[in-house]
Amino acid sequence: MGPIRKKAKAKSEATRQALLHSAVKIIGSRGYTAATIDAIAEDAGVSKGVVYYYFKTKADIATQVLVSVCRDLVTRFERDIAEIRSPYDAMCAIIKDFANLIFDNREAARFVLTELWRQDRLWSGEMREQEERLSAVIGELLQRGIDEGRVRPEIDLQFTAAALTGTVLITAQFYLLNDKTPDVENFSALCIDHIQHALAVPGTLAS
């Protein structure tokens, strides 16, 4: 690929990313139904036709935003698990990553929280796939904790993975819906303390 084609490709990708950024902003603040292609185009500083050049429909944009956010979250979790040997330390890192992603990307987080449990959207299938991947990653970490004798062996891995994710999401939702921003370190510490007391084998709580 020559330098001109590389430059054109880079410019095209930059435009696409700008449109996704604007879509997150508009949909996150207005909601999916009220958001329009015109508003996304205006925010990105392009014509409506440019939006349709990159995306077929508003639902196509929404799908790519949601899947991208969820995929990024799971990728961060997988990195933490691979790099950190201690299940407890890995869990702490995961929850901090989770909190930072939510509060650093408030519009995207609002959108994900709004759409996560819907069943009637065109992107519901893709969301379920990302949820299953997230559950598997957390389940792997919990199993490591069980194997090391730090997590109660009688827990149901699938249920507990969902409950752990829900603890962070629902708690964060309180702040997002009330337009508040907590101290992320304190927020993470409180979530970690709650989860740890629910899962730990007696006598193994980290200091």
mmCIF file of the C-alpha atoms, coordinates in Angstrom:
data_MODEL
# 
_entry.id   MODEL 
# 
loop_
_atom_site.group_PDB 
_atom_site.id 
_atom_site.type_symbol 
_atom_site.label_atom_id 
_atom_site.label_alt_id 
_atom_site.label_comp_id 
_atom_site.label_asym_id 
_atom_site.label_entity_id 
_atom_site.label_seq_id 
_atom_site.pdbx_PDB_ins_code 
_atom_site.Cartn_x 
_atom_site.Cartn_y 
_atom_site.Cartn_z 
_atom_site.occupancy 
_atom_site.B_iso_or_equiv 
_atom_site.pdbx_formal_charge 
_atom_site.auth_seq_id 
_atom_site.auth_comp_id 
_atom_site.auth_asym_id 
_atom_site.auth_atom_id 
_atom_site.pdbx_PDB_model_num 
ATOM 1   C CA . MET A 1 1   ? 0.000   0.000   0.000  1.00 0.00 ? 1   MET A CA 1 
ATOM 2   C CA . GLY A 1 2   ? 1.442   3.354   -1.067 1.00 0.00 ? 2   GLY A CA 1 
ATOM 3   C CA . PRO A 1 3   ? 1.711   6.442   1.156  1.00 0.00 ? 3   PRO A CA 1 
ATOM 4   C CA . ILE A 1 4   ? -1.308  8.131   -0.478 1.00 0.00 ? 4   ILE A CA 1 
ATOM 5   C CA . ARG A 1 5   ? -3.538  5.120   0.124  1.00 0.00 ? 5   ARG A CA 1 
ATOM 6   C CA . LYS A 1 6   ? -2.262  4.809   3.697  1.00 0.00 ? 6   LYS A CA 1 
ATOM 7   C CA . LYS A 1 7   ? -3.035  8.450   4.332  1.00 0.00 ? 7   LYS A CA 1 
ATOM 8   C CA . ALA A 1 8   ? -6.520  8.093   2.844  1.00 0.00 ? 8   ALA A CA 1 
ATOM 9   C CA . LYS A 1 9   ? -7.175  4.968   4.911  1.00 0.00 ? 9   LYS A CA 1 
ATOM 10  C CA . ALA A 1 10  ? -6.028  6.704   8.095  1.00 0.00 ? 10  ALA A CA 1 
ATOM 11  C CA . LYS A 1 11  ? -8.261  9.686   7.349  1.00 0.00 ? 11  LYS A CA 1 
ATOM 12  C CA . SER A 1 12  ? -11.215 7.407   6.676  1.00 0.00 ? 12  SER A CA 1 
ATOM 13  C CA . GLU A 1 13  ? -10.711 5.570   9.967  1.00 0.00 ? 13  GLU A CA 1 
ATOM 14  C CA . ALA A 1 14  ? -10.385 8.872   11.822 1.00 0.00 ? 14  ALA A CA 1 
ATOM 15  C CA . THR A 1 15  ? -13.730 9.981   10.379 1.00 0.00 ? 15  THR A CA 1 
ATOM 16  C CA . ARG A 1 16  ? -15.349 6.696   11.359 1.00 0.00 ? 16  ARG A CA 1 
ATOM 17  C CA . GLN A 1 17  ? -14.031 6.967   14.927 1.00 0.00 ? 17  GLN A CA 1 
ATOM 18  C CA . ALA A 1 18  ? -15.227 10.578  15.138 1.00 0.00 ? 18  ALA A CA 1 
ATOM 19  C CA . LEU A 1 19  ? -18.708 9.446   14.122 1.00 0.00 ? 19  LEU A CA 1 
ATOM 20  C CA . LEU A 1 20  ? -18.710 6.714   16.754 1.00 0.00 ? 20  LEU A CA 1 
ATOM 21  C CA . HIS A 1 21  ? -17.557 9.221   19.375 1.00 0.00 ? 21  HIS A CA 1 
ATOM 22  C CA . SER A 1 22  ? -20.376 11.588  18.412 1.00 0.00 ? 22  SER A CA 1 
ATOM 23  C CA . ALA A 1 23  ? -22.866 8.722   18.436 1.00 0.00 ? 23  ALA A CA 1 
ATOM 24  C CA . VAL A 1 24  ? -21.857 7.806   21.996 1.00 0.00 ? 24  VAL A CA 1 
ATOM 25  C CA . LYS A 1 25  ? -22.238 11.427  23.038 1.00 0.00 ? 25  LYS A CA 1 
ATOM 26  C CA . ILE A 1 26  ? -25.639 11.949  21.411 1.00 0.00 ? 26  ILE A CA 1 
ATOM 27  C CA . ILE A 1 27  ? -27.176 8.564   22.238 1.00 0.00 ? 27  ILE A CA 1 
ATOM 28  C CA . GLY A 1 28  ? -25.755 8.583   25.758 1.00 0.00 ? 28  GLY A CA 1 
ATOM 29  C CA . SER A 1 29  ? -27.262 11.974  26.555 1.00 0.00 ? 29  SER A CA 1 
ATOM 30  C CA . ARG A 1 30  ? -30.566 11.720  24.644 1.00 0.00 ? 30  ARG A CA 1 
ATOM 31  C CA . GLY A 1 31  ? -31.250 7.996   24.587 1.00 0.00 ? 31  GLY A CA 1 
ATOM 32  C CA . TYR A 1 32  ? -31.338 5.782   21.521 1.00 0.00 ? 32  TYR A CA 1 
ATOM 33  C CA . THR A 1 33  ? -34.878 6.606   20.425 1.00 0.00 ? 33  THR A CA 1 
ATOM 34  C CA . ALA A 1 34  ? -34.455 10.397  20.622 1.00 0.00 ? 34  ALA A CA 1 
ATOM 35  C CA . ALA A 1 35  ? -31.012 10.430  19.000 1.00 0.00 ? 35  ALA A CA 1 
ATOM 36  C CA . THR A 1 36  ? -30.976 11.157  15.265 1.00 0.00 ? 36  THR A CA 1 
ATOM 37  C CA . ILE A 1 37  ? -28.533 10.724  12.407 1.00 0.00 ? 37  ILE A CA 1 
ATOM 38  C CA . ASP A 1 38  ? -28.748 14.490  11.835 1.00 0.00 ? 38  ASP A CA 1 
ATOM 39  C CA . ALA A 1 39  ? -27.632 15.209  15.400 1.00 0.00 ? 39  ALA A CA 1 
ATOM 40  C CA . ILE A 1 40  ? -24.740 12.731  15.136 1.00 0.00 ? 40  ILE A CA 1 
ATOM 41  C CA . ALA A 1 41  ? -23.631 14.268  11.832 1.00 0.00 ? 41  ALA A CA 1 
ATOM 42  C CA . GLU A 1 42  ? -23.831 17.796  13.231 1.00 0.00 ? 42  GLU A CA 1 
ATOM 43  C CA . ASP A 1 43  ? -21.811 16.887  16.318 1.00 0.00 ? 43  ASP A CA 1 
ATOM 44  C CA . ALA A 1 44  ? -19.143 15.222  14.165 1.00 0.00 ? 44  ALA A CA 1 
ATOM 45  C CA . GLY A 1 45  ? -19.058 18.186  11.776 1.00 0.00 ? 45  GLY A CA 1 
ATOM 46  C CA . VAL A 1 46  ? -19.929 16.162  8.676  1.00 0.00 ? 46  VAL A CA 1 
ATOM 47  C CA . SER A 1 47  ? -22.898 15.817  6.354  1.00 0.00 ? 47  SER A CA 1 
ATOM 48  C CA . LYS A 1 48  ? -25.642 13.264  6.861  1.00 0.00 ? 48  LYS A CA 1 
ATOM 49  C CA . GLY A 1 49  ? -24.454 11.507  3.722  1.00 0.00 ? 49  GLY A CA 1 
ATOM 50  C CA . VAL A 1 50  ? -21.041 10.913  5.296  1.00 0.00 ? 50  VAL A CA 1 
ATOM 51  C CA . VAL A 1 51  ? -22.685 9.104   8.191  1.00 0.00 ? 51  VAL A CA 1 
ATOM 52  C CA . TYR A 1 52  ? -24.533 6.807   5.793  1.00 0.00 ? 52  TYR A CA 1 
ATOM 53  C CA . TYR A 1 53  ? -21.299 6.168   3.896  1.00 0.00 ? 53  TYR A CA 1 
ATOM 54  C CA . TYR A 1 54  ? -19.844 4.528   7.017  1.00 0.00 ? 54  TYR A CA 1 
ATOM 55  C CA . PHE A 1 55  ? -22.969 3.118   8.647  1.00 0.00 ? 55  PHE A CA 1 
ATOM 56  C CA . LYS A 1 56  ? -26.146 1.711   7.119  1.00 0.00 ? 56  LYS A CA 1 
ATOM 57  C CA . THR A 1 57  ? -28.520 2.752   9.917  1.00 0.00 ? 57  THR A CA 1 
ATOM 58  C CA . LYS A 1 58  ? -28.644 4.263   13.396 1.00 0.00 ? 58  LYS A CA 1 
ATOM 59  C CA . ALA A 1 59  ? -28.937 0.716   14.721 1.00 0.00 ? 59  ALA A CA 1 
ATOM 60  C CA . ASP A 1 60  ? -25.693 -0.176  12.920 1.00 0.00 ? 60  ASP A CA 1 
ATOM 61  C CA . ILE A 1 61  ? -23.922 2.670   14.734 1.00 0.00 ? 61  ILE A CA 1 
ATOM 62  C CA . ALA A 1 62  ? -25.423 1.647   18.080 1.00 0.00 ? 62  ALA A CA 1 
ATOM 63  C CA . THR A 1 63  ? -24.386 -1.971  17.599 1.00 0.00 ? 63  THR A CA 1 
ATOM 64  C CA . GLN A 1 64  ? -20.788 -1.050  16.864 1.00 0.00 ? 64  GLN A CA 1 
ATOM 65  C CA . VAL A 1 65  ? -20.644 1.315   19.856 1.00 0.00 ? 65  VAL A CA 1 
ATOM 66  C CA . LEU A 1 66  ? -22.043 -1.228  22.289 1.00 0.00 ? 66  LEU A CA 1 
ATOM 67  C CA . VAL A 1 67  ? -19.950 -4.135  21.096 1.00 0.00 ? 67  VAL A CA 1 
ATOM 68  C CA . SER A 1 68  ? -16.810 -1.979  21.040 1.00 0.00 ? 68  SER A CA 1 
ATOM 69  C CA . VAL A 1 69  ? -17.308 -0.815  24.640 1.00 0.00 ? 69  VAL A CA 1 
ATOM 70  C CA . CYS A 1 70  ? -18.006 -4.332  25.906 1.00 0.00 ? 70  CYS A CA 1 
ATOM 71  C CA . ARG A 1 71  ? -15.133 -5.830  23.937 1.00 0.00 ? 71  ARG A CA 1 
ATOM 72  C CA . ASP A 1 72  ? -12.729 -3.239  25.336 1.00 0.00 ? 72  ASP A CA 1 
ATOM 73  C CA . LEU A 1 73  ? -13.879 -4.032  28.868 1.00 0.00 ? 73  LEU A CA 1 
ATOM 74  C CA . VAL A 1 74  ? -13.400 -7.785  28.476 1.00 0.00 ? 74  VAL A CA 1 
ATOM 75  C CA . THR A 1 75  ? -9.996  -7.269  26.837 1.00 0.00 ? 75  THR A CA 1 
ATOM 76  C CA . ARG A 1 76  ? -8.877  -5.236  29.853 1.00 0.00 ? 76  ARG A CA 1 
ATOM 77  C CA . PHE A 1 77  ? -10.095 -7.975  32.183 1.00 0.00 ? 77  PHE A CA 1 
ATOM 78  C CA . GLU A 1 78  ? -8.261  -10.656 30.222 1.00 0.00 ? 78  GLU A CA 1 
ATOM 79  C CA . ARG A 1 79  ? -5.078  -8.584  30.395 1.00 0.00 ? 79  ARG A CA 1 
ATOM 80  C CA . ASP A 1 80  ? -5.388  -8.184  34.167 1.00 0.00 ? 80  ASP A CA 1 
ATOM 81  C CA . ILE A 1 81  ? -5.922  -11.903 34.681 1.00 0.00 ? 81  ILE A CA 1 
ATOM 82  C CA . ALA A 1 82  ? -2.962  -12.789 32.449 1.00 0.00 ? 82  ALA A CA 1 
ATOM 83  C CA . GLU A 1 83  ? -0.570  -10.301 34.057 1.00 0.00 ? 83  GLU A CA 1 
ATOM 84  C CA . ILE A 1 84  ? -1.491  -10.592 37.747 1.00 0.00 ? 84  ILE A CA 1 
ATOM 85  C CA . ARG A 1 85  ? -0.831  -13.861 39.522 1.00 0.00 ? 85  ARG A CA 1 
ATOM 86  C CA . SER A 1 86  ? -2.908  -13.340 42.673 1.00 0.00 ? 86  SER A CA 1 
ATOM 87  C CA . PRO A 1 87  ? -6.668  -13.823 42.081 1.00 0.00 ? 87  PRO A CA 1 
ATOM 88  C CA . TYR A 1 88  ? -7.413  -11.203 44.750 1.00 0.00 ? 88  TYR A CA 1 
ATOM 89  C CA . ASP A 1 89  ? -5.086  -8.621  43.169 1.00 0.00 ? 89  ASP A CA 1 
ATOM 90  C CA . ALA A 1 90  ? -6.478  -9.440  39.728 1.00 0.00 ? 90  ALA A CA 1 
ATOM 91  C CA . MET A 1 91  ? -10.022 -8.941  41.027 1.00 0.00 ? 91  MET A CA 1 
ATOM 92  C CA . CYS A 1 92  ? -9.040  -5.555  42.485 1.00 0.00 ? 92  CYS A CA 1 
ATOM 93  C CA . ALA A 1 93  ? -7.503  -4.533  39.154 1.00 0.00 ? 93  ALA A CA 1 
ATOM 94  C CA . ILE A 1 94  ? -10.594 -5.657  37.253 1.00 0.00 ? 94  ILE A CA 1 
ATOM 95  C CA . ILE A 1 95  ? -12.971 -3.669  39.439 1.00 0.00 ? 95  ILE A CA 1 
ATOM 96  C CA . LYS A 1 96  ? -10.777 -0.551  39.202 1.00 0.00 ? 96  LYS A CA 1 
ATOM 97  C CA . ASP A 1 97  ? -10.625 -0.921  35.413 1.00 0.00 ? 97  ASP A CA 1 
ATOM 98  C CA . PHE A 1 98  ? -14.399 -1.364  35.372 1.00 0.00 ? 98  PHE A CA 1 
ATOM 99  C CA . ALA A 1 99  ? -14.963 1.775   37.446 1.00 0.00 ? 99  ALA A CA 1 
ATOM 100 C CA . ASN A 1 100 ? -12.514 3.864   35.438 1.00 0.00 ? 100 ASN A CA 1 
ATOM 101 C CA . LEU A 1 101 ? -14.064 2.792   32.146 1.00 0.00 ? 101 LEU A CA 1 
ATOM 102 C CA . ILE A 1 102 ? -17.539 3.704   33.412 1.00 0.00 ? 102 ILE A CA 1 
ATOM 103 C CA . PHE A 1 103 ? -16.740 7.102   34.879 1.00 0.00 ? 103 PHE A CA 1 
ATOM 104 C CA . ASP A 1 104 ? -14.262 8.128   32.171 1.00 0.00 ? 104 ASP A CA 1 
ATOM 105 C CA . ASN A 1 105 ? -16.866 7.345   29.490 1.00 0.00 ? 105 ASN A CA 1 
ATOM 106 C CA . ARG A 1 106 ? -20.113 8.417   31.105 1.00 0.00 ? 106 ARG A CA 1 
ATOM 107 C CA . GLU A 1 107 ? -22.197 8.672   27.923 1.00 0.00 ? 107 GLU A CA 1 
ATOM 108 C CA . ALA A 1 108 ? -21.086 5.246   26.727 1.00 0.00 ? 108 ALA A CA 1 
ATOM 109 C CA . ALA A 1 109 ? -21.727 3.778   30.177 1.00 0.00 ? 109 ALA A CA 1 
ATOM 110 C CA . ARG A 1 110 ? -25.249 5.233   30.265 1.00 0.00 ? 110 ARG A CA 1 
ATOM 111 C CA . PHE A 1 111 ? -25.934 3.723   26.849 1.00 0.00 ? 111 PHE A CA 1 
ATOM 112 C CA . VAL A 1 112 ? -24.636 0.296   27.841 1.00 0.00 ? 112 VAL A CA 1 
ATOM 113 C CA . LEU A 1 113 ? -26.574 0.313   31.110 1.00 0.00 ? 113 LEU A CA 1 
ATOM 114 C CA . THR A 1 114 ? -29.763 1.296   29.301 1.00 0.00 ? 114 THR A CA 1 
ATOM 115 C CA . GLU A 1 115 ? -29.436 -1.382  26.624 1.00 0.00 ? 115 GLU A CA 1 
ATOM 116 C CA . LEU A 1 116 ? -27.708 -4.223  28.452 1.00 0.00 ? 116 LEU A CA 1 
ATOM 117 C CA . TRP A 1 117 ? -30.821 -6.188  29.380 1.00 0.00 ? 117 TRP A CA 1 
ATOM 118 C CA . ARG A 1 118 ? -33.068 -5.312  26.443 1.00 0.00 ? 118 ARG A CA 1 
ATOM 119 C CA . GLN A 1 119 ? -34.216 -8.206  24.292 1.00 0.00 ? 119 GLN A CA 1 
ATOM 120 C CA . ASP A 1 120 ? -35.944 -6.369  21.449 1.00 0.00 ? 120 ASP A CA 1 
ATOM 121 C CA . ARG A 1 121 ? -33.090 -4.449  19.858 1.00 0.00 ? 121 ARG A CA 1 
ATOM 122 C CA . LEU A 1 122 ? -31.266 -5.461  16.692 1.00 0.00 ? 122 LEU A CA 1 
ATOM 123 C CA . TRP A 1 123 ? -28.015 -5.728  18.623 1.00 0.00 ? 123 TRP A CA 1 
ATOM 124 C CA . SER A 1 124 ? -29.341 -7.987  21.416 1.00 0.00 ? 124 SER A CA 1 
ATOM 125 C CA . GLY A 1 125 ? -27.527 -11.021 19.978 1.00 0.00 ? 125 GLY A CA 1 
ATOM 126 C CA . GLU A 1 126 ? -24.167 -9.265  19.910 1.00 0.00 ? 126 GLU A CA 1 
ATOM 127 C CA . MET A 1 127 ? -24.692 -8.007  23.470 1.00 0.00 ? 127 MET A CA 1 
ATOM 128 C CA . ARG A 1 128 ? -25.443 -11.536 24.702 1.00 0.00 ? 128 ARG A CA 1 
ATOM 129 C CA . GLU A 1 129 ? -22.204 -12.766 23.141 1.00 0.00 ? 129 GLU A CA 1 
ATOM 130 C CA . GLN A 1 130 ? -20.188 -10.102 24.957 1.00 0.00 ? 130 GLN A CA 1 
ATOM 131 C CA . GLU A 1 131 ? -21.988 -10.850 28.231 1.00 0.00 ? 131 GLU A CA 1 
ATOM 132 C CA . GLU A 1 132 ? -21.126 -14.533 27.882 1.00 0.00 ? 132 GLU A CA 1 
ATOM 133 C CA . ARG A 1 133 ? -17.494 -13.679 27.198 1.00 0.00 ? 133 ARG A CA 1 
ATOM 134 C CA . LEU A 1 134 ? -17.417 -11.402 30.250 1.00 0.00 ? 134 LEU A CA 1 
ATOM 135 C CA . SER A 1 135 ? -18.998 -14.087 32.421 1.00 0.00 ? 135 SER A CA 1 
ATOM 136 C CA . ALA A 1 136 ? -16.431 -16.645 31.250 1.00 0.00 ? 136 ALA A CA 1 
ATOM 137 C CA . VAL A 1 137 ? -13.505 -14.341 32.065 1.00 0.00 ? 137 VAL A CA 1 
ATOM 138 C CA . ILE A 1 138 ? -14.752 -13.604 35.568 1.00 0.00 ? 138 ILE A CA 1 
ATOM 139 C CA . GLY A 1 139 ? -15.663 -17.251 36.076 1.00 0.00 ? 139 GLY A CA 1 
ATOM 140 C CA . GLU A 1 140 ? -12.073 -18.221 35.260 1.00 0.00 ? 140 GLU A CA 1 
ATOM 141 C CA . LEU A 1 141 ? -10.796 -15.783 37.879 1.00 0.00 ? 141 LEU A CA 1 
ATOM 142 C CA . LEU A 1 142 ? -13.231 -17.076 40.496 1.00 0.00 ? 142 LEU A CA 1 
ATOM 143 C CA . GLN A 1 143 ? -12.135 -20.656 39.772 1.00 0.00 ? 143 GLN A CA 1 
ATOM 144 C CA . ARG A 1 144 ? -8.531  -19.623 40.380 1.00 0.00 ? 144 ARG A CA 1 
ATOM 145 C CA . GLY A 1 145 ? -9.597  -18.219 43.727 1.00 0.00 ? 145 GLY A CA 1 
ATOM 146 C CA . ILE A 1 146 ? -11.333 -21.494 44.585 1.00 0.00 ? 146 ILE A CA 1 
ATOM 147 C CA . ASP A 1 147 ? -8.284  -23.514 43.553 1.00 0.00 ? 147 ASP A CA 1 
ATOM 148 C CA . GLU A 1 148 ? -6.102  -21.407 45.845 1.00 0.00 ? 148 GLU A CA 1 
ATOM 149 C CA . GLY A 1 149 ? -8.502  -21.809 48.751 1.00 0.00 ? 149 GLY A CA 1 
ATOM 150 C CA . ARG A 1 150 ? -9.496  -18.132 48.958 1.00 0.00 ? 150 ARG A CA 1 
ATOM 151 C CA . VAL A 1 151 ? -12.976 -18.287 47.412 1.00 0.00 ? 151 VAL A CA 1 
ATOM 152 C CA . ARG A 1 152 ? -15.748 -20.486 48.813 1.00 0.00 ? 152 ARG A CA 1 
ATOM 153 C CA . PRO A 1 153 ? -15.902 -23.641 46.642 1.00 0.00 ? 153 PRO A CA 1 
ATOM 154 C CA . GLU A 1 154 ? -19.688 -24.009 46.886 1.00 0.00 ? 154 GLU A CA 1 
ATOM 155 C CA . ILE A 1 155 ? -20.441 -20.868 44.864 1.00 0.00 ? 155 ILE A CA 1 
ATOM 156 C CA . ASP A 1 156 ? -22.147 -21.121 41.470 1.00 0.00 ? 156 ASP A CA 1 
ATOM 157 C CA . LEU A 1 157 ? -19.600 -19.620 39.053 1.00 0.00 ? 157 LEU A CA 1 
ATOM 158 C CA . GLN A 1 158 ? -22.075 -18.360 36.438 1.00 0.00 ? 158 GLN A CA 1 
ATOM 159 C CA . PHE A 1 159 ? -24.406 -16.794 39.000 1.00 0.00 ? 159 PHE A CA 1 
ATOM 160 C CA . THR A 1 160 ? -21.542 -15.231 40.953 1.00 0.00 ? 160 THR A CA 1 
ATOM 161 C CA . ALA A 1 161 ? -19.914 -13.778 37.831 1.00 0.00 ? 161 ALA A CA 1 
ATOM 162 C CA . ALA A 1 162 ? -23.221 -12.134 36.923 1.00 0.00 ? 162 ALA A CA 1 
ATOM 163 C CA . ALA A 1 163 ? -23.723 -10.899 40.495 1.00 0.00 ? 163 ALA A CA 1 
ATOM 164 C CA . LEU A 1 164 ? -20.218 -9.446  40.621 1.00 0.00 ? 164 LEU A CA 1 
ATOM 165 C CA . THR A 1 165 ? -20.719 -7.578  37.349 1.00 0.00 ? 165 THR A CA 1 
ATOM 166 C CA . GLY A 1 166 ? -24.125 -6.390  38.507 1.00 0.00 ? 166 GLY A CA 1 
ATOM 167 C CA . THR A 1 167 ? -22.739 -5.066  41.788 1.00 0.00 ? 167 THR A CA 1 
ATOM 168 C CA . VAL A 1 168 ? -20.432 -2.651  39.982 1.00 0.00 ? 168 VAL A CA 1 
ATOM 169 C CA . LEU A 1 169 ? -22.917 -1.735  37.242 1.00 0.00 ? 169 LEU A CA 1 
ATOM 170 C CA . ILE A 1 170 ? -25.925 -1.069  39.450 1.00 0.00 ? 170 ILE A CA 1 
ATOM 171 C CA . THR A 1 171 ? -23.892 0.880   41.997 1.00 0.00 ? 171 THR A CA 1 
ATOM 172 C CA . ALA A 1 172 ? -22.361 2.961   39.216 1.00 0.00 ? 172 ALA A CA 1 
ATOM 173 C CA . GLN A 1 173 ? -25.808 3.526   37.741 1.00 0.00 ? 173 GLN A CA 1 
ATOM 174 C CA . PHE A 1 174 ? -26.844 5.442   40.861 1.00 0.00 ? 174 PHE A CA 1 
ATOM 175 C CA . TYR A 1 175 ? -24.066 7.962   40.234 1.00 0.00 ? 175 TYR A CA 1 
ATOM 176 C CA . LEU A 1 176 ? -24.628 8.141   36.484 1.00 0.00 ? 176 LEU A CA 1 
ATOM 177 C CA . LEU A 1 177 ? -28.377 8.709   36.701 1.00 0.00 ? 177 LEU A CA 1 
ATOM 178 C CA . ASN A 1 178 ? -27.880 11.412  39.328 1.00 0.00 ? 178 ASN A CA 1 
ATOM 179 C CA . ASP A 1 179 ? -25.028 12.973  37.341 1.00 0.00 ? 179 ASP A CA 1 
ATOM 180 C CA . LYS A 1 180 ? -22.551 12.467  40.168 1.00 0.00 ? 180 LYS A CA 1 
ATOM 181 C CA . THR A 1 181 ? -18.918 11.405  39.991 1.00 0.00 ? 181 THR A CA 1 
ATOM 182 C CA . PRO A 1 182 ? -17.552 9.452   42.960 1.00 0.00 ? 182 PRO A CA 1 
ATOM 183 C CA . ASP A 1 183 ? -13.937 9.167   43.960 1.00 0.00 ? 183 ASP A CA 1 
ATOM 184 C CA . VAL A 1 184 ? -13.052 6.170   41.796 1.00 0.00 ? 184 VAL A CA 1 
ATOM 185 C CA . GLU A 1 185 ? -10.507 4.783   44.253 1.00 0.00 ? 185 GLU A CA 1 
ATOM 186 C CA . ASN A 1 186 ? -13.050 4.867   47.085 1.00 0.00 ? 186 ASN A CA 1 
ATOM 187 C CA . PHE A 1 187 ? -15.809 3.504   44.838 1.00 0.00 ? 187 PHE A CA 1 
ATOM 188 C CA . SER A 1 188 ? -13.587 0.605   43.789 1.00 0.00 ? 188 SER A CA 1 
ATOM 189 C CA . ALA A 1 189 ? -12.498 -0.083  47.379 1.00 0.00 ? 189 ALA A CA 1 
ATOM 190 C CA . LEU A 1 190 ? -16.116 -0.262  48.565 1.00 0.00 ? 190 LEU A CA 1 
ATOM 191 C CA . CYS A 1 191 ? -17.070 -2.629  45.729 1.00 0.00 ? 191 CYS A CA 1 
ATOM 192 C CA . ILE A 1 192 ? -14.032 -4.803  46.416 1.00 0.00 ? 192 ILE A CA 1 
ATOM 193 C CA . ASP A 1 193 ? -14.778 -4.959  50.148 1.00 0.00 ? 193 ASP A CA 1 
ATOM 194 C CA . HIS A 1 194 ? -18.401 -5.945  49.516 1.00 0.00 ? 194 HIS A CA 1 
ATOM 195 C CA . ILE A 1 195 ? -17.516 -8.622  46.970 1.00 0.00 ? 195 ILE A CA 1 
ATOM 196 C CA . GLN A 1 196 ? -14.646 -9.975  49.023 1.00 0.00 ? 196 GLN A CA 1 
ATOM 197 C CA . HIS A 1 197 ? -16.784 -10.491 52.132 1.00 0.00 ? 197 HIS A CA 1 
ATOM 198 C CA . ALA A 1 198 ? -19.392 -12.272 50.016 1.00 0.00 ? 198 ALA A CA 1 
ATOM 199 C CA . LEU A 1 199 ? -16.928 -14.694 48.413 1.00 0.00 ? 199 LEU A CA 1 
ATOM 200 C CA . ALA A 1 200 ? -13.987 -15.249 50.732 1.00 0.00 ? 200 ALA A CA 1 
ATOM 201 C CA . VAL A 1 201 ? -13.353 -18.414 52.691 1.00 0.00 ? 201 VAL A CA 1 
ATOM 202 C CA . PRO A 1 202 ? -13.455 -17.455 56.416 1.00 0.00 ? 202 PRO A CA 1 
ATOM 203 C CA . GLY A 1 203 ? -10.013 -16.438 57.672 1.00 0.00 ? 203 GLY A CA 1 
ATOM 204 C CA . THR A 1 204 ? -8.633  -15.640 54.204 1.00 0.00 ? 204 THR A CA 1 
ATOM 205 C CA . LEU A 1 205 ? -9.698  -11.998 53.812 1.00 0.00 ? 205 LEU A CA 1 
ATOM 206 C CA . ALA A 1 206 ? -6.862  -9.850  52.495 1.00 0.00 ? 206 ALA A CA 1 
ATOM 207 C CA . SER A 1 207 ? -5.650  -7.133  54.809 1.00 0.00 ? 207 SER A CA 1 
# 
